[in-house]
Amino acid sequence: MTNSAIIEQPMETATELPNSRMAIWWFLASEVAIFGGLIVAYVLVRLHHPEWGEYASHTINAAGAINTMVLLTSSLAVVLAHQAVEEGKLEKASKLLLTTVAFGLVFLAIKAYEYTHELHAGFTPVTNLFWSFYYLMTGLHGLHVVGGMIAMIAVSRSVRRGEHSARVECVGMYWHLVDIVWIFLFPLLYLAS
């Protein structure tokens, strides 16, 4: 066997899963711990503050709902990119990953509009504990969207060159976690009024 043939074979662990898949699962577990801790803390404090319903009524529900649809649609693009890789259509996979990035930009633009609106209305991170949680949780989520977009761009470029197509699965798993987190944040922060 030549060295290039050895390099091209996926590294296997004792569980017979590729190392990349095991790594992304461990990474996602740490992300679940971070967001899970924040969500549990929010819910526990929220139970003792019924006035938070009034604060939540000042969020823009339509923007949150649109962003939910944007992220769910972006996840469809990731699924289709993974399918394209399995079919050997690397150019199509690359374009679908960039489509996901475009949806991420739309999400961030809507979030920027919301932040601008809320800040002009006087709802800042130090207004009260609800708004502190709101900005912390949505801001951290937004950073994860940016991180996912950067990863998508990098993977898209390598897939276009015919390299590392297995990474589409990993970046897709991360993006699905970003969606799932938003599915929890949307009702907790917007609809719980």
N, C-alpha and C positions, 0 to 999 in steps of 0.2 A: 504494500500500500504506500502511496506517495504521501508526502506531508500535506499537499493540498486536499487530498481525499479525506485525510483525518480531520482537517480544519472544517471542511464542509459538513461533516456529520454533526448533528446536534449533541452537545454534551448532555449526558444522562446522569441522574442522581440515583441513589439506591432505590428510589420509588419508581424508577423508569420514566419519570417526567423530565422534560427538558429543563435545564437550570433556569432558563429565562422565565418559564412559566412558574416555577417555584419561587423565584425572586419576586415576580410581580404579585403573587399571592401574599407573600410576607409583607411587601410594601403596602398592598391594599389593606391588610389587617391592621397595620399601624395607622393608616388613614381612618379606618373605621373607629379605632380607639380614640383618635383625636376628635373627630366629628361626633362620635357617639357620646363622649364625655361632655362636649358642649351642649348637645341636644338634651341629654339627661339633666344637666345642671339648669338649663333654661326651663325645662318642664317642671322641675322641682320648685324653682323659685316662682314660676308662673302660677302654680297652684296656690301660693300664698299672696298673690297680687291680682285680684280680680280687675283692678283698674287698668291692667295691661290691655284688656280688651278695647278700652277707649283709645289707648295709644296705637294699637294695631290698626284701628280704623283709619288712621292717617296714612297708612301705606297705600300704594297705588295697586289695587288688586288686578286691574286689567294688565298692567305692565308685568306683574308677577305671573299671570296666566299666560301671556304671550311668551314670556321667557321660558315657561315650562314647555310650551309647544316647540319653541326654537330648540331647546336641548333635546327633547324627544326625537325631533326630526334629525338633529345632528347625529344622534345615536343610530338612527336608521342608516345614515350615510356611512358610518363606521362599520356596521354589519355588512353592508353591500361592498365595502372595501375589502373586508376579510373574505367574503365570497369571491370577489374578483381575483384575489391572490390565489385562492384554492383552484380557480379555473385557469390560472396562468396569465391573467389579463393585468399585468403589472401597471401599465399606463393608466388603465381605468381605475385601479386601486389608488394610485397616486393622486389622481384627480378627485376621487371621492374623499380622500383624507384632507385635501385642500378645501373641499366643500365643507367639511366639518369645521375647519378653521374659520371659514367665512361665517358659519352659524355662530361660532364662538365670538366673533367680532360683533355680530348683531346682538348677542346676549349682553356683552359688555357695554355696548352703546345704550341699550335700554336701561341697564343698571346705572350707567353714568347719568342718564336723564332722571332716573328716580332719585339718586343721591342729590343731584342739583336741586330738584324740587323739594326734597325733604329738608335740606340744609337751608334753603331760602325760607321755608316755613318755620324755621327755628328749631328743627329736630336734629340735634347734633349728638355725637357719641357721649357727651356729658350731660345731656338734658335729663335723663333718668336711666335707670337700670335696663328698662326695655330697649331703649335706643342704643345703649351700650352693647347689649346682646345682638341687636339687629345689625349694627355695623360690623361687629366682630365676626359674626357667623356669615353674613353675606360677603364681607370683605375677604375673609379666609377662603370662602368658596370661589370668589372671583379670582384670587391668586391661583387657585387650583385650575380654573378654566384657562388662565394664561399659561400655566405650566403645561397643561394638556395641549394647548395650541402649539407651543414651541416644540413639544415632542412630536406632534403630528407633522409639522413642517419638516423636521429632521428625518422622520421615518418616510415621509412622502418622497423626499429627495433620494434616499437610499433605495427605495423600492423602484423608483423611476430608472435608476442605474442597474436594476436587477440584483441588488444586494439586500440582505437581511429582511426578506419579505415576511419571515416569521414574527418580526417585531410588530406587524400590524395587529396581531392578536393581542399582544401585551398593551400597546397603546390604546386599543379598543376597550380592553378590560378597565383600564384607568378611566377612560372617558365615561364608561357606563357607571362607574362609582360616582363620578362628578354629577351625573344625572340623578342617581339615586339620592344623593345628599340633597340636591335641590328639591326633589319630590318630598322630602321631609321638611325642608326649610319653608317651602311655599305655604303649606297650611299652618305651620306653627307661627310664622311671622306675619302672614297676610290675612289669613282667613279666620284666625282665632280671636276675632273681635267681639 
